[in-house]
Amino acid sequence: RGVAAARGVSAAEIEQLLATMTEAPLLGIFGEPRVNVLALNLALDQMAPPAR
């Protein structure tokens, strides 16, 4: 909720973006699902650039 409020987008949009950016474990069994945080932040910037 905090990210959504700070970015001016809905929580549902953030959740949808997270779902699409989540990468599966290697070969489906090694490791945990992960998110490339840099790519996520760049995608968020494209959605609604913060006013500066």
N, CA, C and O atoms as a CHARMM CRD file, in Angstrom:
* protein
*
  208
    1    1 ARG  N      0.82100  -1.20400   0.00000 PROA 1      0.00000
    2    1 ARG  CA     0.00000   0.00000   0.00000 PROA 1      0.00000
    3    1 ARG  C      0.85500   1.25300   0.00000 PROA 1      0.00000
    4    1 ARG  O      0.51200   2.24400  -0.64400 PROA 1      0.00000
    5    2 GLY  N      1.95500   1.21200   0.71300 PROA 2      0.00000
    6    2 GLY  CA     2.82300   2.37900   0.79000 PROA 2      0.00000
    7    2 GLY  C      3.40900   2.75400  -0.56400 PROA 2      0.00000
    8    2 GLY  O      3.45600   3.93100  -0.92100 PROA 2      0.00000
    9    3 VAL  N      3.85000   1.75900  -1.30800 PROA 3      0.00000
   10    3 VAL  CA     4.41200   2.01500  -2.63900 PROA 3      0.00000
   11    3 VAL  C      3.33000   2.56600  -3.55200 PROA 3      0.00000
   12    3 VAL  O      3.56800   3.51100  -4.30400 PROA 3      0.00000
   13    4 ALA  N      2.14200   1.97800  -3.48800 PROA 4      0.00000
   14    4 ALA  CA     1.03700   2.44000  -4.33700 PROA 4      0.00000
   15    4 ALA  C      0.70100   3.89100  -4.02400 PROA 4      0.00000
   16    4 ALA  O      0.51200   4.69600  -4.93700 PROA 4      0.00000
   17    5 ALA  N      0.62700   4.22800  -2.75100 PROA 5      0.00000
   18    5 ALA  CA     0.30400   5.60200  -2.36200 PROA 5      0.00000
   19    5 ALA  C      1.41000   6.56500  -2.79000 PROA 5      0.00000
   20    5 ALA  O      1.13000   7.65400  -3.29100 PROA 5      0.00000
   21    6 ALA  N      2.65400   6.16700  -2.59300 PROA 6      0.00000
   22    6 ALA  CA     3.77800   7.03400  -2.95100 PROA 6      0.00000
   23    6 ALA  C      3.87900   7.23200  -4.46200 PROA 6      0.00000
   24    6 ALA  O      4.29000   8.29500  -4.92600 PROA 6      0.00000
   25    7 ARG  N      3.50600   6.21400  -5.22100 PROA 7      0.00000
   26    7 ARG  CA     3.59900   6.28000  -6.67600 PROA 7      0.00000
   27    7 ARG  C      2.33700   6.82100  -7.32600 PROA 7      0.00000
   28    7 ARG  O      2.34800   7.16400  -8.50800 PROA 7      0.00000
   29    8 GLY  N      1.24900   6.90100  -6.57000 PROA 8      0.00000
   30    8 GLY  CA     0.00000   7.40700  -7.12900 PROA 8      0.00000
   31    8 GLY  C     -0.69500   6.41600  -8.03800 PROA 8      0.00000
   32    8 GLY  O     -1.40100   6.81300  -8.96600 PROA 8      0.00000
   33    9 VAL  N     -0.50400   5.12400  -7.78400 PROA 9      0.00000
   34    9 VAL  CA    -1.17700   4.07000  -8.54700 PROA 9      0.00000
   35    9 VAL  C     -1.92000   3.16800  -7.56700 PROA 9      0.00000
   36    9 VAL  O     -1.67600   3.21800  -6.36200 PROA 9      0.00000
   37   10 SER  N     -2.82100   2.34800  -8.08500 PROA 10     0.00000
   38   10 SER  CA    -3.60100   1.48700  -7.20100 PROA 10     0.00000
   39   10 SER  C     -2.76700   0.29000  -6.74200 PROA 10     0.00000
   40   10 SER  O     -1.81900  -0.12500  -7.40800 PROA 10     0.00000
   41   11 ALA  N     -3.14900  -0.24800  -5.58800 PROA 11     0.00000
   42   11 ALA  CA    -2.47600  -1.43200  -5.06200 PROA 11     0.00000
   43   11 ALA  C     -2.64700  -2.61000  -6.01500 PROA 11     0.00000
   44   11 ALA  O     -1.75100  -3.44500  -6.13700 PROA 11     0.00000
   45   12 ALA  N     -3.78500  -2.68100  -6.68800 PROA 12     0.00000
   46   12 ALA  CA    -4.02700  -3.76800  -7.64500 PROA 12     0.00000
   47   12 ALA  C     -3.03600  -3.69700  -8.80200 PROA 12     0.00000
   48   12 ALA  O     -2.56500  -4.72900  -9.28000 PROA 12     0.00000
   49   13 GLU  N     -2.71700  -2.48500  -9.25500 PROA 13     0.00000
   50   13 GLU  CA    -1.74100  -2.33200 -10.33900 PROA 13     0.00000
   51   13 GLU  C     -0.35800  -2.79100  -9.88800 PROA 13     0.00000
   52   13 GLU  O      0.37100  -3.42400 -10.65100 PROA 13     0.00000
   53   14 ILE  N      0.00000  -2.47000  -8.64700 PROA 14     0.00000
   54   14 ILE  CA     1.29100  -2.90100  -8.10400 PROA 14     0.00000
   55   14 ILE  C      1.33400  -4.42200  -8.01400 PROA 14     0.00000
   56   14 ILE  O      2.32700  -5.04000  -8.40000 PROA 14     0.00000
   57   15 GLU  N      0.26400  -5.02600  -7.50600 PROA 15     0.00000
   58   15 GLU  CA     0.21000  -6.48300  -7.38100 PROA 15     0.00000
   59   15 GLU  C      0.29800  -7.15800  -8.74600 PROA 15     0.00000
   60   15 GLU  O      0.96900  -8.18000  -8.89200 PROA 15     0.00000
   61   16 GLN  N     -0.37400  -6.59400  -9.74200 PROA 16     0.00000
   62   16 GLN  CA    -0.32900  -7.16000 -11.09300 PROA 16     0.00000
   63   16 GLN  C      1.08800  -7.06100 -11.66200 PROA 16     0.00000
   64   16 GLN  O      1.58100  -8.00600 -12.27700 PROA 16     0.00000
   65   17 LEU  N      1.73300  -5.92600 -11.45800 PROA 17     0.00000
   66   17 LEU  CA     3.09600  -5.74900 -11.94300 PROA 17     0.00000
   67   17 LEU  C      4.03600  -6.73100 -11.24600 PROA 17     0.00000
   68   17 LEU  O      4.89400  -7.33200 -11.89200 PROA 17     0.00000
   69   18 LEU  N      3.87800  -6.89600  -9.93200 PROA 18     0.00000
   70   18 LEU  CA     4.69900  -7.85800  -9.20000 PROA 18     0.00000
   71   18 LEU  C      4.49700  -9.27000  -9.73400 PROA 18     0.00000
   72   18 LEU  O      5.45700 -10.03000  -9.86500 PROA 18     0.00000
   73   19 ALA  N      3.26500  -9.61800 -10.03900 PROA 19     0.00000
   74   19 ALA  CA     2.98000 -10.95800 -10.56000 PROA 19     0.00000
   75   19 ALA  C      3.67300 -11.18300 -11.90100 PROA 19     0.00000
   76   19 ALA  O      4.18400 -12.27200 -12.16100 PROA 19     0.00000
   77   20 THR  N      3.69000 -10.16400 -12.74700 PROA 20     0.00000
   78   20 THR  CA     4.32100 -10.32600 -14.05700 PROA 20     0.00000
   79   20 THR  C      5.84100 -10.28300 -13.96800 PROA 20     0.00000
   80   20 THR  O      6.52200 -10.85600 -14.81800 PROA 20     0.00000
   81   21 MET  N      6.38300  -9.61300 -12.95400 PROA 21     0.00000
   82   21 MET  CA     7.83300  -9.46900 -12.82500 PROA 21     0.00000
   83   21 MET  C      8.46400 -10.57900 -11.98400 PROA 21     0.00000
   84   21 MET  O      9.69000 -10.65400 -11.90100 PROA 21     0.00000
   85   22 THR  N      7.67000 -11.42800 -11.36900 PROA 22     0.00000
   86   22 THR  CA     8.20400 -12.50300 -10.53400 PROA 22     0.00000
   87   22 THR  C      8.77400 -13.60200 -11.42100 PROA 22     0.00000
   88   22 THR  O      8.10400 -14.11600 -12.31700 PROA 22     0.00000
   89   23 GLU  N     10.03100 -13.94900 -11.14800 PROA 23     0.00000
   90   23 GLU  CA    10.72400 -14.98200 -11.91400 PROA 23     0.00000
   91   23 GLU  C     10.68600 -16.29200 -11.13800 PROA 23     0.00000
   92   23 GLU  O     10.87600 -16.29900  -9.92200 PROA 23     0.00000
   93   24 ALA  N     10.44600 -17.38600 -11.82600 PROA 24     0.00000
   94   24 ALA  CA    10.37300 -18.70700 -11.19900 PROA 24     0.00000
   95   24 ALA  C     11.76800 -19.17500 -10.77900 PROA 24     0.00000
   96   24 ALA  O     12.77300 -18.68500 -11.29500 PROA 24     0.00000
   97   25 PRO  N     11.82400 -20.11300  -9.85100 PROA 25     0.00000
   98   25 PRO  CA    13.11700 -20.69700  -9.47600 PROA 25     0.00000
   99   25 PRO  C     13.78600 -21.37000 -10.67900 PROA 25     0.00000
  100   25 PRO  O     13.11200 -21.77500 -11.62600 PROA 25     0.00000
  101   26 LEU  N     15.09600 -21.48200 -10.63200 PROA 26     0.00000
  102   26 LEU  CA    15.86500 -22.11700 -11.69300 PROA 26     0.00000
  103   26 LEU  C     15.38500 -23.55000 -11.89500 PROA 26     0.00000
  104   26 LEU  O     15.34200 -24.33000 -10.94400 PROA 26     0.00000
  105   27 LEU  N     15.03100 -23.89300 -13.10100 PROA 27     0.00000
  106   27 LEU  CA    14.50600 -25.21100 -13.45900 PROA 27     0.00000
  107   27 LEU  C     13.25300 -25.57800 -12.67200 PROA 27     0.00000
  108   27 LEU  O     12.86700 -26.74600 -12.61400 PROA 27     0.00000
  109   28 GLY  N     12.63600 -24.59300 -12.07900 PROA 28     0.00000
  110   28 GLY  CA    11.39900 -24.82400 -11.34600 PROA 28     0.00000
  111   28 GLY  C     11.57600 -25.42300  -9.96700 PROA 28     0.00000
  112   28 GLY  O     10.59400 -25.61800  -9.25100 PROA 28     0.00000
  113   29 ILE  N     12.83100 -25.72300  -9.57100 PROA 29     0.00000
  114   29 ILE  CA    13.02200 -26.36400  -8.26300 PROA 29     0.00000
  115   29 ILE  C     14.13700 -25.75800  -7.42500 PROA 29     0.00000
  116   29 ILE  O     14.14200 -25.92700  -6.20600 PROA 29     0.00000
  117   30 PHE  N     15.07300 -25.06300  -8.03700 PROA 30     0.00000
  118   30 PHE  CA    16.22000 -24.53800  -7.30700 PROA 30     0.00000
  119   30 PHE  C     16.01000 -23.08200  -6.92200 PROA 30     0.00000
  120   30 PHE  O     15.94800 -22.20900  -7.78700 PROA 30     0.00000
  121   31 GLY  N     15.90100 -22.82100  -5.62800 PROA 31     0.00000
  122   31 GLY  CA    15.75900 -21.46300  -5.14100 PROA 31     0.00000
  123   31 GLY  C     14.31600 -21.05700  -4.93900 PROA 31     0.00000
  124   31 GLY  O     13.40200 -21.88000  -4.99100 PROA 31     0.00000
  125   32 GLU  N     14.13500 -19.78800  -4.71200 PROA 32     0.00000
  126   32 GLU  CA    12.82900 -19.20100  -4.43900 PROA 32     0.00000
  127   32 GLU  C     12.42300 -18.29600  -5.60100 PROA 32     0.00000
  128   32 GLU  O     13.27800 -17.82100  -6.34800 PROA 32     0.00000
  129   33 PRO  N     11.13100 -18.06000  -5.75200 PROA 33     0.00000
  130   33 PRO  CA    10.71000 -17.05200  -6.73600 PROA 33     0.00000
  131   33 PRO  C     11.34900 -15.70700  -6.37000 PROA 33     0.00000
  132   33 PRO  O     11.52200 -15.40000  -5.19100 PROA 33     0.00000
  133   34 ARG  N     11.69300 -14.92000  -7.37200 PROA 34     0.00000
  134   34 ARG  CA    12.37900 -13.65300  -7.09500 PROA 34     0.00000
  135   34 ARG  C     11.88400 -12.55800  -8.03300 PROA 34     0.00000
  136   34 ARG  O     11.28100 -12.81400  -9.07500 PROA 34     0.00000
  137   35 VAL  N     12.16500 -11.33600  -7.62000 PROA 35     0.00000
  138   35 VAL  CA    11.80100 -10.16300  -8.41600 PROA 35     0.00000
  139   35 VAL  C     13.05200  -9.31800  -8.59700 PROA 35     0.00000
  140   35 VAL  O     13.76100  -9.03600  -7.63000 PROA 35     0.00000
  141   36 ASN  N     13.32200  -8.91800  -9.82400 PROA 36     0.00000
  142   36 ASN  CA    14.42000  -8.00800 -10.11400 PROA 36     0.00000
  143   36 ASN  C     13.94100  -6.61700  -9.70400 PROA 36     0.00000
  144   36 ASN  O     13.12700  -6.00300 -10.39400 PROA 36     0.00000
  145   37 VAL  N     14.45100  -6.12900  -8.58000 PROA 37     0.00000
  146   37 VAL  CA    13.96100  -4.87800  -8.00400 PROA 37     0.00000
  147   37 VAL  C     14.27200  -3.68500  -8.90500 PROA 37     0.00000
  148   37 VAL  O     13.46100  -2.76400  -9.00100 PROA 37     0.00000
  149   38 LEU  N     15.41400  -3.68500  -9.55900 PROA 38     0.00000
  150   38 LEU  CA    15.73700  -2.58600 -10.47100 PROA 38     0.00000
  151   38 LEU  C     14.73200  -2.53900 -11.61700 PROA 38     0.00000
  152   38 LEU  O     14.21700  -1.47100 -11.94800 PROA 38     0.00000
  153   39 ALA  N     14.45100  -3.68500 -12.22000 PROA 39     0.00000
  154   39 ALA  CA    13.47800  -3.73200 -13.31500 PROA 39     0.00000
  155   39 ALA  C     12.09500  -3.32000 -12.82700 PROA 39     0.00000
  156   39 ALA  O     11.36000  -2.64000 -13.54300 PROA 39     0.00000
  157   40 LEU  N     11.73900  -3.72900 -11.61500 PROA 40     0.00000
  158   40 LEU  CA    10.45100  -3.34800 -11.04000 PROA 40     0.00000
  159   40 LEU  C     10.36900  -1.83400 -10.86600 PROA 40     0.00000
  160   40 LEU  O      9.36400  -1.22400 -11.23400 PROA 40     0.00000
  161   41 ASN  N     11.40300  -1.22800 -10.31400 PROA 41     0.00000
  162   41 ASN  CA    11.39800   0.22000 -10.12000 PROA 41     0.00000
  163   41 ASN  C     11.35600   0.96900 -11.44900 PROA 41     0.00000
  164   41 ASN  O     10.68800   1.99700 -11.55800 PROA 41     0.00000
  165   42 LEU  N     12.05600   0.47100 -12.44800 PROA 42     0.00000
  166   42 LEU  CA    12.00700   1.11000 -13.76600 PROA 42     0.00000
  167   42 LEU  C     10.60700   1.01000 -14.36800 PROA 42     0.00000
  168   42 LEU  O     10.12500   1.96100 -14.98200 PROA 42     0.00000
  169   43 ALA  N      9.96000  -0.13300 -14.19400 PROA 43     0.00000
  170   43 ALA  CA     8.58800  -0.29800 -14.69000 PROA 43     0.00000
  171   43 ALA  C      7.63700   0.63300 -13.94900 PROA 43     0.00000
  172   43 ALA  O      6.73300   1.20800 -14.55500 PROA 43     0.00000
  173   44 LEU  N      7.83400   0.78400 -12.64800 PROA 44     0.00000
  174   44 LEU  CA     7.00000   1.70800 -11.87200 PROA 44     0.00000
  175   44 LEU  C      7.20800   3.14400 -12.34600 PROA 44     0.00000
  176   44 LEU  O      6.25400   3.91800 -12.42500 PROA 44     0.00000
  177   45 ASP  N      8.44500   3.49900 -12.66000 PROA 45     0.00000
  178   45 ASP  CA     8.72400   4.84300 -13.18300 PROA 45     0.00000
  179   45 ASP  C      7.99700   5.07800 -14.50300 PROA 45     0.00000
  180   45 ASP  O      7.53300   6.18900 -14.76100 PROA 45     0.00000
  181   46 GLN  N      7.89400   4.05800 -15.33100 PROA 46     0.00000
  182   46 GLN  CA     7.19600   4.18600 -16.60800 PROA 46     0.00000
  183   46 GLN  C      5.69100   4.34400 -16.41800 PROA 46     0.00000
  184   46 GLN  O      5.02800   5.01000 -17.21300 PROA 46     0.00000
  185   47 MET  N      5.15200   3.73200 -15.36600 PROA 47     0.00000
  186   47 MET  CA     3.71200   3.80000 -15.11300 PROA 47     0.00000
  187   47 MET  C      3.28100   5.21300 -14.73400 PROA 47     0.00000
  188   47 MET  O      2.33400   5.75700 -15.30200 PROA 47     0.00000
  189   48 ALA  N      3.96900   5.78600 -13.78900 PROA 48     0.00000
  190   48 ALA  CA     3.60200   7.11200 -13.29100 PROA 48     0.00000
  191   48 ALA  C      4.84400   7.76600 -12.70000 PROA 48     0.00000
  192   48 ALA  O      5.12800   7.59700 -11.51400 PROA 48     0.00000
  193   49 PRO  N      5.58100   8.50500 -13.50900 PROA 49     0.00000
  194   49 PRO  CA     6.77900   9.16400 -12.98200 PROA 49     0.00000
  195   49 PRO  C      6.42300  10.12100 -11.84500 PROA 49     0.00000
  196   49 PRO  O      5.48100  10.90400 -11.96300 PROA 49     0.00000
  197   50 PRO  N      7.17700  10.06000 -10.74500 PROA 50     0.00000
  198   50 PRO  CA     6.88700  10.96100  -9.62900 PROA 50     0.00000
  199   50 PRO  C      7.16000  12.41700 -10.00600 PROA 50     0.00000
  200   50 PRO  O      8.09800  12.71400 -10.74500 PROA 50     0.00000
  201   51 ALA  N      6.34400  13.29700  -9.49800 PROA 51     0.00000
  202   51 ALA  CA     6.54300  14.73500  -9.73600 PROA 51     0.00000
  203   51 ALA  C      7.72100  15.20600  -8.90000 PROA 51     0.00000
  204   51 ALA  O      7.79300  14.93300  -7.70200 PROA 51     0.00000
  205   52 ARG  N      8.63700  15.91000  -9.53600 PROA 52     0.00000
  206   52 ARG  CA     9.81700  16.39000  -8.79200 PROA 52     0.00000
  207   52 ARG  C      9.97000  17.86300  -8.95300 PROA 52     0.00000
  208   52 ARG  O     10.90200  18.45000  -8.40400 PROA 52     0.00000
